[in-house]
Amino acid sequence: MLRTIDLRGRVLSPAELLAVVPRADSARDEALVIAARIVDDVAVRGEEALREQAAQFDHVTDHAIAVPASHLDEALDSLDPGVRAALEEA
């Protein structure tokens, strides 16, 4: 049964919002297990796994795996300098 939580007209901090809106721990745990399986599959089988997952989840086939360099350059150019510096340091 779904529970309705009416938040209209309320301004909540992130902590208050988390306290009001329940989280399903089991769903989160299941999602983490599935995500780990996907990552492990790509680590083991590489491009073949990526292509299968693209077909399964996005219904996309016969596409380029590599991101064109021009797209990467464009993304870097539009990135906030502080964020870029933090990413480069990390």
C-alpha positions as CSV (number, residue, x, y, z in Angstrom):
1,M,0.0,0.0,0.0
2,L,1.3,3.4,-0.9
3,R,1.3,6.2,1.6
4,T,0.7,9.8,0.5
5,I,3.0,12.4,2.1
6,D,1.7,15.9,1.4
7,L,4.6,18.3,1.5
8,R,2.8,21.2,-0.2
9,G,3.6,24.5,1.4
10,R,6.5,23.2,3.5
11,V,10.1,24.1,3.1
12,L,12.3,21.3,4.5
13,S,16.0,21.0,4.9
14,P,17.6,17.9,3.4
15,A,17.8,16.3,6.8
16,E,14.1,17.1,7.5
17,L,13.1,15.7,4.1
18,L,15.0,12.5,4.8
19,A,13.2,12.2,8.1
20,V,9.8,12.7,6.6
21,V,10.2,10.5,3.5
22,P,10.8,6.9,4.3
23,R,13.5,5.0,2.4
24,A,13.2,1.3,1.5
25,D,16.5,-0.2,2.7
26,S,15.9,-3.5,1.0
27,A,15.3,-1.8,-2.3
28,R,18.5,0.2,-1.9
29,D,20.5,-2.9,-1.0
30,E,19.1,-4.8,-4.0
31,A,20.0,-1.9,-6.3
32,L,23.6,-1.8,-5.0
33,V,23.9,-5.6,-5.5
34,I,22.6,-5.3,-9.1
35,A,24.9,-2.3,-9.8
36,A,27.9,-4.2,-8.5
37,R,27.0,-7.1,-10.8
38,I,26.8,-4.8,-13.8
39,V,30.2,-3.2,-13.0
40,D,31.8,-6.6,-12.5
41,D,30.4,-7.9,-15.7
42,V,31.9,-4.9,-17.6
43,A,35.2,-5.4,-15.8
44,V,35.3,-9.1,-16.9
45,R,33.7,-8.9,-20.4
46,G,34.4,-5.3,-21.4
47,E,32.7,-4.0,-24.6
48,E,30.6,-7.1,-25.1
49,A,28.9,-6.5,-21.7
50,L,28.5,-2.8,-22.4
51,R,26.7,-3.6,-25.6
52,E,24.4,-6.2,-24.0
53,Q,23.5,-3.7,-21.2
54,A,22.8,-0.9,-23.7
55,A,20.5,-3.2,-25.6
56,Q,18.8,-4.5,-22.4
57,F,18.4,-1.2,-20.5
58,D,18.3,1.5,-23.3
59,H,17.2,-0.6,-26.3
60,V,20.2,0.7,-28.2
61,T,22.3,-1.4,-30.6
62,D,25.1,-0.9,-33.0
63,H,26.3,2.3,-31.5
64,A,29.8,3.7,-30.9
65,I,31.2,2.9,-27.4
66,A,33.9,5.6,-27.4
67,V,32.8,9.2,-26.7
68,P,34.1,11.5,-29.5
69,A,37.1,13.6,-28.3
70,S,35.2,16.8,-29.4
71,H,32.4,15.9,-26.8
72,L,35.0,15.4,-24.1
73,D,36.7,18.8,-24.9
74,E,33.3,20.5,-24.9
75,A,32.5,19.0,-21.5
76,L,35.8,20.1,-20.0
77,D,35.5,23.6,-21.4
78,S,32.0,24.0,-19.8
79,L,33.0,22.5,-16.4
80,D,33.3,24.8,-13.4
81,P,37.0,25.5,-12.8
82,G,36.7,24.5,-9.2
83,V,35.1,21.2,-10.0
84,R,37.6,20.5,-12.7
85,A,40.5,21.2,-10.3
86,A,39.0,18.9,-7.7
87,L,38.5,16.1,-10.2
88,E,42.0,16.5,-11.5
89,E,43.4,16.3,-8.0
90,A,41.3,13.3,-7.1
